[in-house]
Amino acid sequence: MVFSLKAILFVALHLLPGMKSSMVNLNNNGYDGMVIAINPSVPEDEKLIQNIKEMVIEASTYLFHATKRRVYFRNVSILIPLTWKSKSEYLMPKQESYDQADVIVANPYLKYGDDPYTLQYGQCGEKGQYIHFTPNFLLTNNLPIYGSRGRVFVHEWAHLRWGVFDEYNVDQPFYISRKNTIEATRCSTHITGINVVFKECQGSSCITRQCRRDSKTGLYEAKCTFIPEKSQTTRDSIMFMQSLDSVTEFCTAETHNTEAPNLQNKMCNSRSTWDIIMNSEDFQNASPMTGTDPPPHPTFSLLKSKQRVVCLVLDKSGSMSSEDRLFQMNQAAELFLIQIIEKGSLTGMVTFESSATIQNYLTEITDHNAYEKILANLPQAAGGGTSICSGLRAGFQAIIHSNQNTSGSEIILLTDGEDDNISLCFEEVKKSGSVIHTIALGPSAAKELEILSNMTGGHRFYANKDINGLIDAFSRISSRSGSITQQAIQLESKALNVTGKKWINGTVPVDSTIGNDTFFVVTWTIQKPEIILQDPKGTKYKTSDFKENKLNIRSARLQIPGTAETGTWTYSLLNKHANSQMLTVTVTTRARSPTTLPVIATAHMSQSTTHYPSPMIVYAQVSQGFLPVLGINVTAIIETEDGHQVILELWDNGAGADTVKNDGIYSRYFTDYHGNGRYSLKVHAQAKNNMARLSLRQQQNKALYIPGYVENGKIILNPPRPEVKDDKAEAEIEDFSRLTSGGSFTVSGAPPAGNHTHVFPPGKITDLEAKVKEDHIQLSWTAPGKVLDKGKANSYIIRISKCFLDLREDFDNAVLVNTSSLIPKEAGSIEHFEFKLEPFKIENGTKFYIAIQAIHEANVTSEVSNIAQAIKFIPPQDSSVPALGITITATSLAIWGLALILSIF
């Protein structure tokens, strides 16, 4: 298969939406449905709402002109938290929720960190997750630092909506251009400024000196800072420095700086931001508006979150009697009611087959007696057909009967049956304003089930034969309010087929961020096992301490009194029966205190549906508050309808599917398709052997903090931002375990099983680095796989040129490097290779460009890597340097050392 087809498949994949369910739609040039949600922990402040409105109004006009009269914001919902006082002007939300909002307003986890940013970890052109503003950013005057809030919003909106990236690079603020000038990393290069080192500062006044060059790289020293001129004439670019008054546009192909070592060039193959934006789904049919009038101001709806309302709609049709499904459903529903749903929630239950029965109108979950009333009505026998619409209608009736509005309420719909009539109630579901979470149990569940989740912003799950899939699904359906400290956290979910008369043992770490409301649950298929549980201090709990449900659903539960001890808990189970049986262990807990945020893990696929042979990406985010957790083992378990499991180790190495190294987002390509239908995703995150650490660095994809400006030849400084020193950039974090469901996805067009390796090329290398040492060039990069980021490539093609464009535009005709001694390593390994510069004459200032391709054994090649630059450099005797943009002479560019690495595509 020719590689050009694969390139098309890659582009097609990367333009498909991710799993987060945004409600934003573009209609007749106006964006409808944007949700800005305030976190429940933010104190009530009328000024906050007013400033949000002013920001969006200004952003709408700025966006309209930046997109050349194509788009603006038409209507926006601001979601007020339940913790604020009620007001007559506050309306009832429908599907709007904090956890699905486009913009969140929340405090940073630590005392610093008011930089606005977008959580964005997809590929180029893929939508981000959300924009995060802090209350402090919205309430204080940041004009000199970031520019106006409306401009900042547009910068972040471009990240969120169109999947473009920043055009600066705080880790590599300067580079050496093809013209042998040292340039600030920026777009466009028409933005002018000076480069200085601050020697001594008092207030806003500083003594400065010229930047010196580093003797190894030929670049400016680490303390060198680019200070822009306040007065500029250039109009681009918003993704570099939107704070400048003159900047009103995105970089176009004509003004884009392809050399800058920034994330935009790395992720988007050196294409301009405007090029990516114009190719987005929004702009396929958005022609510029005619006339000269500005668009109307956005309209705002203030919505106030309400008490959580959940109705279980459970299938008890005849097919539920097979494979213990009714039992398993009851076990999982019991776990949800006792361990997962938050106290104070209103909960009801409906069962259905050919018709539906309201078993419980809404009951407030306050104590043991409240959920016992619902548990008593779990179905004990299965029979009849399957009418999903009947179940949903009864669910709506149960909610309305209890004087609640269906708007903003949640329904958990579980079914294993086929039903050709689901579409008959689609309109009712839309009008209800409720959120439908669907759980498909077994391979025959109605194929249209997921449409209900997709149209209402609910979760979608697929559970196969064992109980764990159901338990994992129910455990994931937590509050959508943003109150993380109230949400249940799953620590363990293990299913074990234990032979007769045998013991099995296991451990569960309980870390210091959790421990309240901790439950250990054991289920069985034949006979209750012997149970021994021991806490870290040696206290033992025995079988008699585990309580069984009166309905005999083969489940026993122990709630740990008070707060669970921190440390490793051990459990032992004895299968007392002569035959093998399936035993499961589930552990859930909540945050230890309202002031200590727990470590949490979330997971999803890059798409909810895919057509073979498009690869998908598995994403898992592990964080404490907004801080990434690094250095842990993250494993994805993907299961097909026939029970085939693929276990995939996820990486946070900045290579392959992973966008940024050490950002707490663990990623990997998924290509191991085994037939069509539903697939489920589960992710296990574990910190072992004290290897985990918490990153205290600032987020990526944020509005650039401007240290100051040059006005009339003088530097006017902004207040310094609190910085994290390198030696305090990470904090230790104890061992922990987290388990989470990533929902389900659907595959079509796939062969039944077998070898797909010839369909997918090796992954693209994105982190090639080069340096010159005497008459050799030394290279390093992360090895791709034979199939994207899996296995070993067959071989590498390395080419070199003195001309950047030779490699970028005509890679196949550049000089070939002998790689006969280079044997590719396993994907994810670090490769090193050194070769002699024989065909080239090396002089002071000689600059080389190198790029690489990986080859599959079937001669399918990867895309060409990033282009690395290596320069031969000897520092001059005089340590002073010319100003930005002055040509560096050849005599000052010889080498002892290191070449600059540029991520140029």
C-alpha positions in Angstrom: 0.0 0.0 0.0 1.4 3.4 -0.9 2.1 5.8 1.9 0.1 8.7 0.4 -3.0 6.8 1.3 -1.9 6.5 4.9 -1.2 10.2 5.0 -4.8 10.7 3.9 -6.0 8.4 6.6 -3.9 10.2 9.2 -5.4 13.6 8.2 -8.9 12.1 8.2 -8.3 10.8 11.7 -7.0 14.0 13.1 -9.9 16.0 11.9 -12.4 13.8 13.7 -13.7 15.0 17.0 -12.4 13.7 20.3 -14.5 12.2 23.1 -15.3 15.4 25.1 -18.9 16.4 24.4 -18.9 20.2 23.6 -22.3 21.7 22.9 -20.9 24.4 20.7 -22.4 24.7 17.2 -21.6 27.1 14.4 -24.8 28.4 12.6 -24.8 31.3 10.1 -21.4 32.6 11.3 -22.4 32.6 15.0 -21.3 30.2 17.7 -24.2 28.9 19.8 -24.1 26.8 22.9 -20.7 27.7 24.5 -20.7 26.9 28.3 -18.6 28.8 30.8 -18.8 27.0 34.2 -17.7 28.3 37.6 -16.2 25.7 40.0 -18.2 25.2 43.3 -15.2 26.1 45.3 -15.1 29.7 43.9 -16.6 32.2 46.3 -19.7 34.0 45.1 -18.8 37.3 43.4 -21.1 39.3 41.1 -18.1 41.0 39.5 -16.9 37.6 38.2 -20.0 37.2 36.1 -19.8 40.8 34.9 -16.2 40.4 33.9 -16.9 37.1 32.1 -19.6 38.8 30.0 -17.3 41.8 29.2 -14.5 39.4 28.2 -16.7 37.4 25.8 -18.3 40.5 24.3 -14.8 41.9 23.5 -13.6 38.5 22.3 -16.5 38.2 19.9 -15.6 41.3 18.0 -11.9 40.6 18.1 -12.6 37.0 16.8 -14.8 38.4 14.1 -12.1 40.6 12.7 -9.3 38.0 13.2 -11.3 35.4 11.2 -11.9 38.0 8.4 -15.6 38.5 9.3 -16.3 34.7 9.5 -17.3 33.9 13.1 -18.4 35.5 16.3 -20.1 34.4 19.6 -23.9 34.5 19.4 -25.0 33.0 22.7 -23.2 31.8 25.8 -24.4 30.0 29.0 -22.7 30.8 32.3 -23.1 28.0 34.7 -23.4 29.2 38.3 -22.5 26.6 41.0 -25.0 25.1 43.5 -22.9 26.7 46.3 -24.0 30.3 45.2 -27.3 31.9 46.3 -30.3 31.4 44.0 -31.7 34.4 42.1 -34.8 34.9 40.0 -32.8 35.5 36.8 -31.0 32.1 37.1 -32.5 29.5 34.7 -32.5 25.7 34.9 -29.6 24.0 33.0 -30.3 21.2 30.5 -27.2 19.2 29.5 -24.9 21.9 30.6 -22.5 20.8 33.3 -19.1 21.7 34.8 -17.4 18.6 33.6 -18.5 19.2 29.9 -17.9 22.9 29.9 -15.8 24.6 27.2 -14.4 27.1 29.7 -14.0 26.5 33.5 -13.3 29.2 36.1 -11.4 27.6 39.0 -8.7 28.3 41.5 -5.2 27.1 40.6 -4.0 24.2 42.8 -1.0 26.2 44.1 -0.5 29.8 45.0 1.0 30.6 41.5 -0.5 29.9 38.1 -2.9 32.5 36.9 -1.8 32.1 33.3 -4.8 31.3 31.2 -4.3 28.0 29.4 -6.1 25.4 27.3 -5.9 21.7 28.2 -5.0 20.4 24.7 -3.3 17.1 24.1 -4.7 16.0 20.7 -3.0 16.1 17.4 -2.9 19.1 15.1 -6.4 20.3 14.2 -8.1 18.4 17.0 -10.2 20.2 19.5 -8.9 20.7 23.0 -10.6 19.8 26.3 -11.3 23.1 28.0 -10.0 26.6 28.7 -9.1 27.3 32.3 -9.3 30.9 33.7 -8.6 31.5 37.4 -10.9 33.9 39.4 -7.8 36.1 40.0 -7.2 36.5 36.3 -10.8 37.5 35.7 -11.0 39.9 38.7 -7.6 41.7 38.5 -6.0 44.0 35.9 -3.7 41.9 33.8 -3.8 44.3 30.8 0.0 45.1 30.7 0.9 41.4 31.0 -1.4 39.5 28.8 -3.3 42.2 26.9 -7.1 42.5 27.3 -9.1 39.5 28.5 -11.0 39.4 25.2 -7.8 39.0 23.2 -6.6 36.3 25.6 -9.9 34.5 25.1 -9.4 34.4 21.4 -5.9 33.0 21.8 -7.2 30.2 23.9 -10.3 29.6 21.7 -8.0 28.9 18.8 -6.3 26.2 20.9 -9.7 24.8 22.0 -11.7 24.9 18.9 -9.2 24.6 16.0 -6.3 22.6 17.5 -3.5 25.1 16.8 -0.5 25.6 19.1 1.6 28.3 20.5 4.2 30.1 18.4 6.6 30.9 21.2 8.7 28.4 23.2 9.7 29.2 26.8 12.2 26.3 26.8 13.9 27.4 23.6 13.3 31.2 23.4 16.0 31.7 20.7 17.3 29.9 17.6 19.8 30.4 14.8 18.0 31.1 11.5 19.0 30.0 8.0 20.4 33.5 7.5 22.8 32.9 10.5 21.0 35.4 12.7 19.9 34.7 16.3 16.2 35.2 16.4 13.6 35.1 19.2 11.2 32.2 18.7 8.1 34.0 17.4 5.6 34.4 14.6 5.9 36.5 12.7 9.5 37.6 12.6 8.3 41.2 11.9 7.6 41.6 15.7 10.6 43.7 16.9 12.2 43.9 20.3 15.5 43.8 22.2 17.4 41.0 24.0 18.7 41.8 27.4 19.8 40.3 30.7 18.4 41.9 33.9 21.3 42.4 36.3 19.6 44.2 39.2 16.0 45.3 39.6 14.3 47.6 42.1 10.6 48.0 41.5 10.0 48.5 37.8 13.5 49.8 37.2 16.3 47.5 36.2 20.0 47.6 35.2 20.4 45.5 32.0 23.3 44.3 29.9 23.6 42.8 26.4 23.1 39.0 26.1 26.2 36.9 25.7 26.3 33.8 23.7 26.5 30.3 25.2 29.9 28.8 24.4 28.3 25.4 23.6 25.3 26.3 21.5 26.1 29.6 20.0 22.7 30.9 21.3 22.1 33.5 23.9 22.7 32.6 27.5 19.9 31.2 29.5 19.0 34.5 31.3 18.6 36.3 28.1 15.0 37.7 27.6 13.3 39.1 24.5 11.5 42.3 25.3 9.1 43.4 22.6 8.6 47.0 21.5 5.3 48.3 22.7 4.6 50.0 19.4 4.5 47.6 16.5 3.1 47.7 13.0 2.7 44.0 12.2 -0.7 42.5 12.5 0.3 38.9 13.4 0.2 36.7 15.3 -2.5 36.1 17.9 -0.9 32.7 18.8 2.4 34.5 19.7 1.7 37.8 21.4 -2.0 38.8 21.3 -1.2 41.5 23.9 0.3 43.9 21.3 -2.2 46.5 20.1 -1.2 46.0 16.4 -1.8 42.2 16.5 -5.2 41.4 15.1 -4.6 38.4 12.9 -3.2 34.8 12.8 -0.1 34.0 10.9 -0.8 33.1 7.3 1.4 31.1 4.9 2.9 34.4 3.8 3.9 35.6 7.3 4.4 32.2 9.1 7.9 31.5 10.5 8.6 27.9 9.6 12.0 27.9 11.3 10.8 28.8 14.9 11.3 25.8 17.2 7.7 26.0 18.6 4.9 23.5 19.1 2.9 24.9 16.2 5.7 23.9 13.8 6.3 20.6 15.5 2.7 19.5 15.7 1.4 20.9 12.4 4.3 20.2 10.0 5.3 23.9 9.9 1.9 24.9 8.6 0.6 28.3 9.6 -2.1 28.7 12.2 -4.4 30.3 9.6 -4.0 27.3 7.3 -5.1 24.9 10.1 -8.0 27.2 11.0 -9.2 27.5 7.4 -9.1 23.7 7.1 -11.2 23.2 10.2 -14.7 21.9 10.1 -16.0 25.3 11.2 -14.6 27.1 8.1 -15.6 24.6 5.4 -19.0 26.4 5.0 -18.4 29.7 6.8 -18.1 32.4 4.2 -17.2 36.0 5.3 -20.3 38.0 6.3 -21.2 40.8 3.8 -21.4 44.5 4.7 -19.3 46.5 7.1 -21.4 46.3 10.3 -19.9 44.4 13.3 -21.8 41.3 14.5 -24.4 41.7 17.3 -23.2 41.3 20.9 -23.5 37.8 22.4 -26.5 37.0 24.6 -25.9 35.4 27.9 -28.0 32.8 29.9 -27.2 32.4 33.6 -27.9 28.8 34.6 -27.7 27.6 38.2 -26.6 24.0 38.9 -29.2 21.9 40.7 -29.2 19.1 43.2 -28.1 15.9 41.4 -31.1 13.9 40.1 -30.4 10.3 38.8 -32.9 7.7 37.6 -31.8 4.1 37.0 -33.6 2.6 34.0 -32.8 -1.1 34.1 -33.5 -3.8 31.6 -35.2 -7.0 33.0 -36.2 -8.5 29.7 -35.9 -12.3 29.0 -32.4 -12.1 27.7 -31.2 -10.7 31.0 -31.6 -14.2 32.6 -28.7 -15.5 30.5 -25.0 -15.5 31.7 -26.0 -14.1 35.1 -26.7 -10.7 33.7 -29.6 -9.9 36.0 -27.5 -10.7 39.0 -24.5 -8.7 37.7 -26.7 -5.7 37.0 -28.1 -5.8 40.5 -24.6 -6.1 42.0 -23.4 -3.1 40.0 -26.5 -1.1 40.8 -26.1 -1.8 44.5 -22.5 -0.6 44.3 -23.6 2.6 42.6 -26.3 3.4 45.1 -24.2 2.7 48.2 -20.7 3.7 47.1 -20.8 6.0 44.1 -23.7 8.4 44.1 -23.1 11.5 46.3 -25.0 12.1 49.5 -27.9 14.4 49.0 -28.6 13.2 45.5 -32.2 12.4 44.4 -32.4 8.9 43.0 -35.2 6.8 41.4 -35.5 3.5 39.6 -37.4 2.1 36.7 -37.4 -1.4 35.3 -38.5 -2.3 31.8 -39.1 -5.1 29.4 -41.9 -4.8 26.8 -43.4 -2.2 29.2 -41.9 -0.2 32.0 -42.6 0.0 35.8 -41.6 2.9 38.1 -40.1 1.0 41.1 -39.1 4.1 43.0 -39.9 7.8 42.6 -37.0 10.1 43.6 -35.6 9.5 47.1 -32.9 11.7 48.6 -29.8 9.7 49.5 -29.2 10.7 53.0 -28.5 7.5 55.0 -28.6 3.7 54.8 -32.4 3.5 54.9 -32.7 5.7 51.7 -30.8 3.4 49.4 -32.2 0.3 51.0 -35.7 1.4 49.8 -34.4 1.4 46.2 -32.3 -1.8 46.6 -35.4 -3.7 47.8 -37.0 -3.2 44.4 -34.1 -4.5 42.2 -35.6 -7.0 39.8 -35.4 -10.7 40.9 -36.7 -12.3 37.7 -36.3 -11.6 33.9 -38.9 -12.0 31.2 -40.5 -10.3 28.3 -39.3 -8.2 25.3 -37.3 -5.0 25.2 -38.8 -1.5 24.8 -36.1 1.1 25.6 -38.4 4.0 24.9 -40.9 2.7 27.4 -38.1 2.6 30.0 -37.0 6.2 29.2 -40.5 7.6 29.3 -41.1 6.0 32.7 -37.8 7.5 33.9 -39.0 10.9 32.8 -42.3 10.3 34.7 -40.5 9.3 37.9 -38.5 12.5 37.8 -41.5 14.8 37.0 -43.8 13.0 39.6 -41.3 14.0 42.3 -41.6 17.7 41.4 -38.3 17.8 39.6 -37.6 19.0 36.1 -36.1 16.5 33.6 -33.7 19.3 32.4 -30.3 18.6 33.8 -31.4 15.3 35.3 -29.5 12.1 34.5 -30.7 8.7 33.4 -28.5 5.6 33.6 -29.9 3.2 30.9 -28.7 -0.4 31.0 -29.8 -2.9 28.5 -28.6 -6.1 26.8 -31.5 -6.3 24.3 -32.1 -5.5 20.7 -34.7 -2.8 20.0 -35.5 -1.4 16.5 -37.7 1.4 17.8 -35.3 3.5 19.9 -35.4 6.3 17.3 -39.1 6.8 18.0 -38.3 8.6 21.2 -35.2 10.6 20.1 -37.3 13.8 19.9 -38.7 13.3 23.4 -35.2 12.7 24.7 -33.9 15.9 23.1 -36.8 18.0 24.5 -36.4 16.5 28.0 -33.0 18.2 28.5 -31.8 15.2 30.4 -28.4 13.5 30.1 -28.6 9.8 29.2 -25.7 7.5 30.2 -25.9 4.2 28.3 -24.5 0.9 29.3 -24.6 -1.8 26.6 -24.4 -5.2 28.3 -23.3 -8.1 26.0 -22.9 -8.1 22.2 -26.6 -7.9 21.3 -27.5 -4.6 22.9 -29.2 -2.2 20.5 -26.8 -0.7 18.0 -28.4 2.7 18.2 -27.9 2.9 22.0 -24.9 5.3 21.8 -26.9 7.8 19.8 -28.8 8.6 23.0 -25.5 9.3 24.9 -24.1 11.3 22.0 -27.1 13.6 21.6 -27.4 14.4 25.3 -23.7 14.6 26.4 -23.8 11.4 28.5 -21.2 8.7 29.0 -21.3 5.5 26.9 -20.1 2.1 28.1 -19.9 -1.5 26.9 -19.7 -4.3 29.4 -18.9 -7.9 28.4 -19.4 -11.1 30.4 -17.9 -10.5 33.8 -19.2 -8.1 36.5 -16.2 -5.8 36.4 -17.2 -4.1 33.2 -20.5 -3.1 34.8 -18.9 -2.1 38.1 -16.4 0.0 36.2 -19.1 1.7 34.2 -21.2 2.6 37.2 -18.1 3.8 39.1 -17.4 6.3 36.3 -20.8 7.9 36.5 -20.0 10.4 39.2 -21.2 14.0 39.8 -20.8 16.4 36.9 -20.6 19.4 39.2 -16.9 19.8 39.5 -16.8 18.9 43.3 -13.9 16.4 43.0 -13.6 15.9 46.7 -17.2 14.5 46.8 -16.7 12.1 44.0 -16.1 8.4 44.5 -12.6 7.1 43.4 -12.0 3.5 42.2 -8.8 1.9 43.6 -9.3 -1.7 42.5 -11.5 -3.7 40.2 -10.2 -7.2 39.7 -11.9 -10.4 38.5 -10.2 -13.7 39.3 -11.1 -17.2 38.2 -10.0 -19.1 41.3 -9.8 -23.0 41.3 -11.5 -25.0 44.0 -10.0 -24.8 47.6 -7.4 -22.3 46.6 -6.3 -19.0 48.2 -5.5 -15.8 46.2 -3.9 -12.7 47.6 -3.7 -9.0 46.6 -2.7 -5.6 47.8 -4.3 -2.1 47.5 -2.4 1.1 48.3 -4.4 3.8 50.1 -2.6 7.1 49.8 -2.9 10.2 52.0 -5.2 12.1 49.6 -8.1 9.6 50.0 -9.6 7.3 52.7 -13.1 8.6 53.5 -16.1 6.4 52.8 -13.9 3.4 51.8 -15.5 0.2 50.7 -14.1 -3.3 50.0 -16.6 -5.4 48.0 -16.3 -9.1 47.1 -18.6 -10.9 44.7 -18.8 -14.6 43.7 -20.6 -16.8 41.3 -21.2 -20.0 43.3 -20.3 -19.7 47.0 -19.2 -16.9 49.3 -15.4 -17.2 49.8 -13.4 -16.9 53.0 -12.2 -13.3 53.3 -9.3 -11.8 55.2 -8.5 -8.1 54.9 -5.6 -6.4 56.8 -4.9 -2.7 57.1 -1.3 -1.3 57.1 -1.2 -1.3 61.0 -2.2 -5.0 61.2 -5.9 -4.7 62.0 -7.7 -7.7 60.5 -11.2 -7.9 59.1 -12.8 -11.3 58.5 -15.6 -12.8 56.5 -18.1 -12.1 59.3 -17.3 -8.3 59.0 -18.4 -8.3 55.3 -22.2 -7.7 55.1 -24.3 -9.5 52.5 -27.3 -7.9 50.8 -30.7 -9.4 51.8 -31.6 -10.0 48.2 -28.9 -12.7 47.9 -27.0 -11.1 45.0 -23.8 -12.9 45.8 -22.1 -9.7 47.0 -20.5 -8.9 50.4 -19.3 -5.4 51.5 -17.2 -3.9 54.2 -17.2 -0.1 54.9 -14.0 0.8 56.7 -14.9 2.8 59.9 -13.8 6.4 59.9 -10.9 7.2 57.6 -9.0 4.3 56.1 -5.3 3.9 57.2 -2.7 5.2 54.8 -0.5 2.5 53.4 -0.8 -0.9 51.8 -3.9 -3.0 52.5 -3.7 -6.8 51.9 -6.5 -9.2 51.1 -6.8 -13.0 50.8 -9.7 -14.9 49.4 -10.3 -18.6 49.8 -12.6 -20.3 47.2 -14.2 -22.8 49.6 -16.1 -24.6 46.8 -14.7 -27.6 45.1 -15.2 -26.1 41.6 -13.6 -23.0 40.1 -15.5 -19.8 40.5 -15.2 -16.1 39.5 -14.3 -13.9 42.5 -14.1 -10.1 42.1 -12.6 -7.4 44.4 -13.7 -3.8 44.1 -12.4 -0.9 46.3 -13.8 2.6 46.2 -13.1 5.6 48.4 -13.4 9.4 48.5 -11.1 12.3 49.2 -9.6 12.4 52.7 -10.6 16.1 53.3 -12.3 18.9 51.4 -9.0 20.8 51.4 -6.7 18.1 49.9 -7.5 17.3 46.3 -7.1 13.6 45.5 -5.1 12.2 42.7 -7.5 11.3 39.9 -7.3 9.5 36.6 -9.5 10.0 33.5 -9.4 8.2 30.2 -10.9 8.3 26.7 -10.2 7.4 23.1 -9.5 10.0 20.4 -12.8 9.2 18.8 -16.1 7.5 19.7 -16.4 5.7 16.3 -13.8 4.7 13.8 -13.6 3.0 10.4 -10.7 0.6 9.8 -7.9 1.2 9.0 -7.8 4.5 10.9 -5.7 4.3 14.0 -7.0 5.7 17.3 -5.2 7.2 20.3 -5.8 6.2 23.9 -5.5 9.1 26.3 -5.2 9.0 30.1 -4.8 12.0 32.3 -3.4 11.6 35.8 -3.4 14.7 38.0 -3.8 16.2 41.4 -5.9 19.3 41.0 -4.5 20.8 37.9 -1.0 19.5 38.5 0.3 16.6 36.3 1.4 13.4 38.0 4.6 12.0 36.4 6.7 8.8 36.4 3.9 6.3 36.9 2.8 3.1 35.2 -0.4 3.6 33.1 -2.0 0.6 31.4 -5.0 0.6 29.1 -7.1 -2.6 28.8 -9.2 -2.6 25.6 -11.8 -5.4 25.2 -13.8 -6.5 22.2 -17.3 -7.9 22.0 -15.9 -11.5 21.8 -13.8 -10.9 25.0 -10.4 -10.4 23.3 -8.3 -8.1 25.4 -5.5 -5.8 24.3 -3.2 -4.5 27.0 -1.3 -1.3 26.1 1.2 0.5 28.2 0.7 4.3 27.8 3.6 6.7 27.6 4.2 10.4 28.6 7.4 10.7 26.5 6.5 13.4 24.0 6.9 10.9 21.1 4.5 9.1 18.9 0.9 9.7 19.9 2.1 11.8 22.9 2.1 15.5 22.2 4.2 16.9 25.2 6.6 15.1 27.4 5.9 15.1 31.2 2.5 16.8 31.1 0.6 14.0 32.9 -1.1 12.9 29.7 -0.3 9.3 28.9 -1.0 8.3 25.3 -0.6 5.5 22.8 -1.8 4.5 19.4 -4.4 1.7 19.2 -4.3 -0.5 16.0 -5.1 -4.0 17.3 -8.5 -4.3 15.8 -10.3 -7.6 16.2 -13.5 -7.4 14.3 -16.3 -4.8 14.3 -18.7 -3.7 17.1 -18.2 -2.2 20.5 -14.9 -2.0 22.3 -14.5 -1.0 26.0 -11.6 0.9 27.5 -10.4 0.7 31.1 -7.2 2.4 32.4 -5.2 1.4 35.5 -2.7 4.1 36.8 -0.2 2.9 39.4 2.6 4.7 41.3 5.2 2.2 42.5 8.5 2.2 44.4 8.3 5.9 45.2 8.8 6.9 41.5 5.8 9.2 41.2 6.2 12.9 41.3 4.0 16.0 40.9 5.0 18.6 38.3 4.8 22.1 39.6 5.6 23.7 36.2 3.3 26.0 34.3 0.9 24.4 31.8 1.5 24.3 28.1 -0.8 26.0 25.5 -1.2 29.2 27.5 -1.3 33.0 26.9 2.3 34.2 27.0 3.3 36.1 30.1 5.0 39.4 28.9 7.8 40.5 31.3 7.8 44.0 30.0 7.8 46.3 26.9 10.2 48.8 25.3 8.6 52.2 25.2 10.5 55.2 23.7 13.8 53.3 24.2 13.1 52.5 27.8 12.2 49.1 29.3 9.0 49.2 31.3 8.7 46.1 33.4 5.5 44.3 34.5 5.3 42.8 38.0 7.3 39.6 38.1 5.4 36.3 37.9 5.9 33.8 40.8 8.2 31.2 39.3 9.0 27.7 40.2 12.7 27.2 40.6 14.2 24.2 38.8 15.1 22.5 42.0 11.5 22.8 43.2 9.8 22.0 39.9 8.7 18.6 41.1 7.3 17.3 44.4 7.4 13.7 45.6 4.1 11.8 45.7 3.4 8.5 47.4 2.4 5.2 45.8 -1.2 5.0 44.7 -3.5 3.0 42.5 -6.4 4.4 40.4 -8.8 2.6 38.1 -11.1 4.3 35.6 -13.4 3.4 32.7 -12.8 5.3 29.5 -16.2 4.3 28.1 -16.8 2.5 24.8 -16.1 3.1 21.1 -17.4 1.5 18.0 -15.4 0.0 15.1 -16.6 -0.7 11.6 -14.9 -2.1 8.4 -12.4 -4.2 10.3 -11.3 -7.7 9.4 -12.2 -10.4 12.0 -8.7 -10.7 13.4 -5.2 -11.4 12.3 -2.2 -9.4 11.0 -2.9 -5.7 10.3 0.8 -4.7 10.4 1.0 -3.9 6.7 -1.7 -1.4 7.0 0.0 1.0 9.4 3.3 2.7 8.8 6.0 3.3 11.5 5.3 6.3 13.6 6.8 9.7 12.7 9.9 10.7 14.7 9.2 14.2 16.3 12.2 14.6 18.6 15.3 14.2 16.5 18.2 16.1 18.0 21.7 16.7 16.5 25.1 18.0 17.5 28.5 18.3 15.9 31.5 16.8 17.6 34.7 17.4 15.7 34.1 15.9 12.3 31.1 13.8 13.4 27.4 14.4 13.9 25.7 12.8 16.8 22.0 12.1 16.6 19.4 11.0 19.2 15.7 10.3 19.0 12.9 8.2 20.4 12.4 5.0 18.4 9.1 4.6 16.7 7.6 1.1 16.1 7.1 -1.1 13.1 3.4 -0.2 13.5 3.2 3.4 14.6 4.5 3.1 18.2 4.5 -0.6 18.6 7.3 -3.2 17.9 10.6 -2.4 16.1 11.0 -0.6 12.8 13.0 -2.6 10.2 15.5 0.1 9.4 16.1 3.9 9.2 16.8 6.3 6.3 18.8 9.3 7.4 19.5 12.2 5.0 21.6 15.3 5.4 21.8 18.7 3.6 23.2 22.1 4.1 19.9 23.5 2.8 16.8 23.3 5.0 14.4 23.4 2.0 16.2 20.4 0.4 15.1 18.2 3.3 11.7 19.7 3.7 10.6 19.7 0.1 12.7 17.0 -1.5 13.8 14.6 1.2 14.4 11.6 -1.2 17.1 13.5 -3.1 19.1 14.7 -0.2 22.5 13.1 0.7 22.0 9.6 2.1 23.8 8.6 5.3 25.1 5.1 5.7 23.0 3.4 8.3 24.0 -0.2 7.8 25.3 -0.5 11.4 22.1 1.1 12.8 19.7 -1.6 14.1 16.3 -0.1 15.3 15.4 -0.6 19.0 12.0 -1.3 20.5 9.5 1.5 20.2 9.9 4.1 23.0 13.6 3.4 23.4 16.2 6.2 23.0 18.3 5.8 19.8 21.8 7.2 19.4 23.7 7.3 16.2 27.0 8.9 15.1 28.3 9.3 11.6 31.2 11.1 9.9 30.7 14.1 7.7 32.7 12.7 4.8 31.0 14.3 1.8 31.0 17.7 3.3 33.7 20.3 3.8 33.4 21.5 7.4 34.3 25.1 8.2 33.5 27.5 11.0 29.8 28.3 10.8 28.9 25.3 8.7 25.3 24.4 9.3 23.7 21.0 8.6 20.1 19.8 8.5 19.3 16.2 9.2 16.0 14.3 8.9 15.0 10.6 9.3 12.4 8.1 8.2 11.6 4.7 9.7 10.9 1.7 7.4 8.5 -1.1 7.9 9.6 -4.5 6.7 7.1 -4.3 3.9 8.8 -1.1 2.7 6.1 1.1 4.1 7.8 4.3 5.4 7.0 6.8 8.1 6.5 10.4 7.5 9.7 12.4 7.4 10.8 13.4 10.9 11.3 16.9 12.3 14.4 18.5 10.8 17.3 18.8 13.2 19.9 21.5 12.8 23.6 21.2 13.8 26.1 24.0 13.7 29.9 24.0 14.0 30.6 26.8 16.5 33.7 28.2 18.3 32.9 31.0 20.7 34.6 34.3 19.9 37.2 35.9 22.2 34.8 38.8 22.8 31.8 37.5 24.8 29.5 40.4 23.8 27.0 39.8 21.0 25.2 41.7 18.3 21.6 42.6 18.8 18.7 40.5 17.5 18.7 40.1 13.8 22.3 41.1 13.2 24.1 38.5 11.1 26.6 36.3 12.9 29.8 36.2 10.9 31.3 32.9 9.8 34.4 33.5 11.9 32.3 33.6 15.0 30.5 30.4 14.1 33.0 27.6 14.3 32.6 24.7 16.6 33.8 22.9 19.6 30.5 21.8 20.6 26.9 21.4 20.5 24.6 22.0 17.7 21.3 23.6 18.2 18.3 21.4 17.9 15.3 22.8 16.2 12.0 21.1 15.9 11.4 22.3 12.3 9.1 20.3 10.1 
